[in-house]
Amino acid sequence: MTDPMSFPVADIVDLYAHRWEIELGLRDMKQSLLDSEFTLRSNQPELIKQELWGILLAYNLIRYQMVLMAKSLDSIHPNQLSFHGASMHIIYQLTMLPFCSPGNIAKFVMDITKSAKQFILPARRERSYPRELKCSKNRYPLKKRNAGHLK
């Protein structure tokens, strides 16, 4: 990756920003959908695959609903909404669905977007940490050797 013609710096910076969004998505899945549990419930390989696919499906469906929520607001992108807050709201609303009459289900689901405004996140801070060499400060004094003591 040392050839600037094959790998322009601007492209690498752009890819890093996308990579960061992917990392945030993985964090959202682990913290919000899995409740910060370290292990999956299944022990068998096929059931683990099934559980992971279920988590990915739930994540994508919630993100799709967040896209609809963001569209209902002016100049707000889906990543400007709190995933945790929006996912908790969406999941709660969907658990209330059995109490809705069948003729009102579509309207009920579309009404989920009405509360999108409460999930808007504050603007992200732009951070810049240029690389620099920092001196290591030893917390303990160095042991002094007495030249006369070595005789």
For each residue, the residues with C-beta under 8 A, 3 or more apart:
1: 6 7 12
2:
3: 6 7
4: 7 8 9
5: 8
6: 1 3
7: 1 3 4 11 12
8: 4 5 11 12
9: 4 12 13
10: 13 14
11: 7 8 14 15
12: 1 7 8 9 15 16
13: 9 10 16 17
14: 10 11 17 18
15: 11 12 18 19
16: 12 13 19 20
17: 13 14 20 21
18: 14 15 21 22
19: 15 16 22 23
20: 16 17 23 24
21: 17 18 24 25 79
22: 18 19 25 26
23: 19 20 26 27
24: 20 21 27 28 79
25: 21 22 28 29 59 63
26: 22 23 29 30
27: 23 24 30 31
28: 24 25 31 32 33 59 83 84 87
29: 25 26 32 33 34 55 56 59
30: 26 27 33 34 36
31: 27 28 34 35 36 84
32: 28 29 35 83 84 87 88
33: 28 29 30 55 58 59 87
34: 29 30 31 37 55
35: 31 32
36: 30 31
37: 34 40
38:
39:
40: 37 48 51 52
41: 51
42: 47 48 50 51
43: 47 48
44: 47 48
45: 48 49
46: 49 50
47: 42 43 44 50 51
48: 40 42 43 44 45 51 52
49: 45 46 52 53
50: 42 46 47 53 54
51: 40 41 42 47 48 54 55
52: 40 48 49 55 56
53: 49 50 56 57
54: 50 51 57 58
55: 29 33 34 51 52 58 59
56: 29 52 53 59 60
57: 53 54 60 61
58: 33 54 55 61 62
59: 25 28 29 33 55 56 62 63
60: 56 57 63 64
61: 57 58 64 65
62: 58 59 65 66 83 86 87 90 91
63: 25 59 60 66 67 78 83
64: 60 61 67 68
65: 61 62 68 69 86 90 112 113
66: 62 63 69 70 78 81 83 86 90
67: 63 64 70 71 78
68: 64 65 71 72 113
69: 65 66 72 73 78 81 86 112 113 116 119
70: 66 67 73 76 77 78 80 81 116
71: 67 68 113
72: 68 69 113 114 116
73: 69 70 76 116 117 120
74:
75:
76: 70 73 80 81 116 120
77: 70 80
78: 63 66 67 69 70 81
79: 21 24
80: 70 76 77 120 121
81: 66 69 70 76 78 85 86 116 119 120 121
82: 85 86 119 120 121
83: 28 32 62 63 66 86 87
84: 28 31 32 87 88
85: 81 82 88 89 118 119
86: 62 65 66 69 81 82 83 89 90 116 119
87: 28 32 33 62 83 84 90 91
88: 32 84 85 91 92
89: 85 86 92 93 112 115 119
90: 62 65 66 86 87 93 94 112
91: 62 87 88 94 95
92: 88 89 95 96
93: 89 90 96 97 108 109 112
94: 90 91 97
95: 91 92 98
96: 92 93 99 100 108
97: 93 94 100 105 108 109
98: 95
99: 96
100: 96 97 104 105 108
101: 104 105
102: 105
103:
104: 100 101 107 108
105: 97 100 101 102 108 109
106: 109 110
107: 104 110 111
108: 93 96 97 100 104 105 111 112
109: 93 97 105 106 112
110: 106 107 113
111: 107 108 114
112: 65 69 89 90 93 108 109 115
113: 65 68 69 71 72 110 116
114: 72 111
115: 89 112 118 119
116: 69 70 72 73 76 81 86 113 119 120
117: 73 120
118: 85 115
119: 69 81 82 85 86 89 115 116
120: 73 76 80 81 82 116 117
121: 80 81 82 124
122:
123:
124: 121
125:
126:
127:
128:
129:
130:
131:
132:
133:
134:
135:
136:
137:
138: 141 142
139:
140:
141: 138
142: 138
143:
144:
145: 149 150
146: 149 150
147: 150
148: 151
149: 145 146
150: 145 146 147
151: 148
